[in-house]
Amino acid sequence: MTEEELIALKPLLAAYNVELVTKGTMVTRVNDHEAQLDATGYMPEQLIKVVLEIIAADLRAALFKQMHA
C-alpha cells in the first residue's frame, strides 16, 4: 500500500470506529493496540484483514468477559 492509499483508508475505518494511527506508511496504532505494520508490504485488502483481525481479537475478549463475568 502507498501512503496515499493508507491516508484514504483512515477515514473509512473511522466510520466503523476503528482508529488507525500512522506515520508515513507505518501503522503505529490500531485503536488501543500498538502496532508496527509497514503498509508497503501489504495489498489494501491484506492490511484491512490484519486490522480487522486485531479488532476481532478485542471483540472475542469482550464477549468472553461478558459471558464469564
C-alpha positions as CSV (number, residue, x, y, z in Angstrom):
1,M,0.0,0.0,0.0
2,T,1.1,3.5,-0.7
3,E,0.9,6.3,1.8
4,E,-1.9,7.9,-0.2
5,E,-3.9,4.6,0.0
6,L,-3.3,4.5,3.7
7,I,-4.5,8.1,4.1
8,A,-7.6,7.3,2.1
9,L,-8.3,4.2,4.3
10,K,-8.1,6.0,7.6
11,P,-11.5,7.9,7.4
12,L,-13.2,4.8,6.1
13,L,-12.1,2.8,9.1
14,A,-13.0,5.7,11.4
15,A,-16.6,5.4,10.1
16,Y,-16.6,2.0,11.8
17,N,-15.0,3.3,15.0
18,V,-11.5,2.0,14.1
19,E,-8.7,4.5,14.7
20,L,-5.6,4.0,12.7
21,V,-2.6,6.0,13.7
22,T,0.1,6.2,11.1
23,K,3.5,7.8,10.5
24,G,4.2,7.7,6.7
25,T,3.5,4.2,5.6
26,M,3.8,2.7,9.1
27,V,0.7,1.8,11.1
28,T,1.7,2.5,14.7
29,R,-1.6,2.0,16.4
30,V,-4.9,0.3,15.8
31,N,-7.4,1.6,18.4
32,D,-5.7,0.9,21.7
33,H,-3.1,-1.6,20.3
34,E,0.4,-0.6,19.5
35,A,1.4,-1.8,16.0
36,Q,4.5,-1.9,13.8
37,L,2.9,-2.6,10.4
38,D,4.7,-1.3,7.3
39,A,1.8,-0.8,4.9
40,T,4.1,-1.0,1.8
41,G,4.3,-4.8,2.5
42,Y,0.5,-5.2,2.1
43,M,-2.0,-5.0,-0.6
44,P,-5.0,-2.9,0.6
45,E,-7.2,-6.0,1.2
46,Q,-4.5,-7.7,3.2
47,L,-4.0,-4.7,5.5
48,I,-7.7,-4.4,6.1
49,K,-7.8,-8.1,7.1
50,V,-4.9,-7.6,9.5
51,V,-6.7,-4.6,11.1
52,L,-9.9,-6.5,11.3
53,E,-8.2,-9.4,13.0
54,I,-6.9,-7.0,15.7
55,I,-10.4,-5.7,16.2
56,A,-11.8,-9.3,16.2
57,A,-9.5,-10.3,19.0
58,D,-10.9,-7.4,21.1
59,L,-14.4,-8.5,20.3
60,R,-13.8,-12.1,21.2
61,A,-12.2,-11.0,24.5
62,A,-15.2,-8.7,25.3
63,L,-17.6,-11.5,24.6
64,F,-15.6,-13.9,26.8
65,K,-15.6,-11.4,29.7
66,Q,-19.3,-10.7,29.3
67,M,-20.1,-14.4,29.3
68,H,-17.8,-15.3,32.2
69,A,-18.1,-12.2,34.5
